[in-house]
């Protein structure tokens, strides 16, 4: 018997058994499957059958305000039905838009002078000219229309010049037509010179 064999017999007799090689623990099958392919974050997801799977939609970071649906009209809305609206109640965006329009209109009115608007120039009780004046900080401009010649090609035009000195105002419509007026009781009175002839004239605001 070899020496190694005798040593083993002695150890066996003493009750000391040599340590046997332990088998390797079984591998984790699921872990092995998961490690077969590294997940690429830029690669689109695929289903088990290999087809493409769309990624989950990106949700908005801020909640969107609730907008009630517009009412479905089944019959026309008449003008006297003030409790109905064909477009439904105004939204917050509609109210903000209307508010901006009102603010813009108020700003425009703030630049308008007292002569802004429609006027009628009369002489001896006859309405002769309709004037549309624009007054911006005292600078007056506008247009005129001869009421005696409706539709005539030369029956309207732009005002050549408007000058104000103290309480007087001189309006030159075109060559040969000049009105020299003075403010009195909410209107202007004076003289109108037309074709070399002067008449008593009145400038009064015309109703819209």
FENLINTA-V579337 format. One line per field, one symbol per residue. phi: phi as a letter, one per 30 degrees, with the letter a starting at -180 (. if undefined). psi: psi as a letter, one per 40 degrees, with the letter a starting at -180 (. if undefined). A space follows every 10 residues. Layout:
BEGIN
phi = ???
psi = ???
END
This chain:
BEGIN
phi = .ddddddddd ddddicdddd dddddddddd ddddddbddc dddddbdddj ddcddddddd dcddddcddd dddcadccdd dddbbdcidd dddddddddd dddddddddd cdcdcdkcbb ccbhicdcbc cccbcbijdc blbbbdddbd iddccalcdd abbbbhccbc ccdaeibbcc bbdahibcbl bccbiiccbd bbcbdcdd
psi = hidddddddd dddeehhihi hhihiiihdd ddddedhhhh dehiiiidee iihiiiihii dihhihhiii ihheiihide geeiheeiii iddddddddd dddddddddd ehieehahih hihfehhdhh hhihhgfehh iaiihheegh eideeiaihd ihhhhbeihh hhdahehhhh iihhfeihib ihhhfehhih ihhihhi.
END
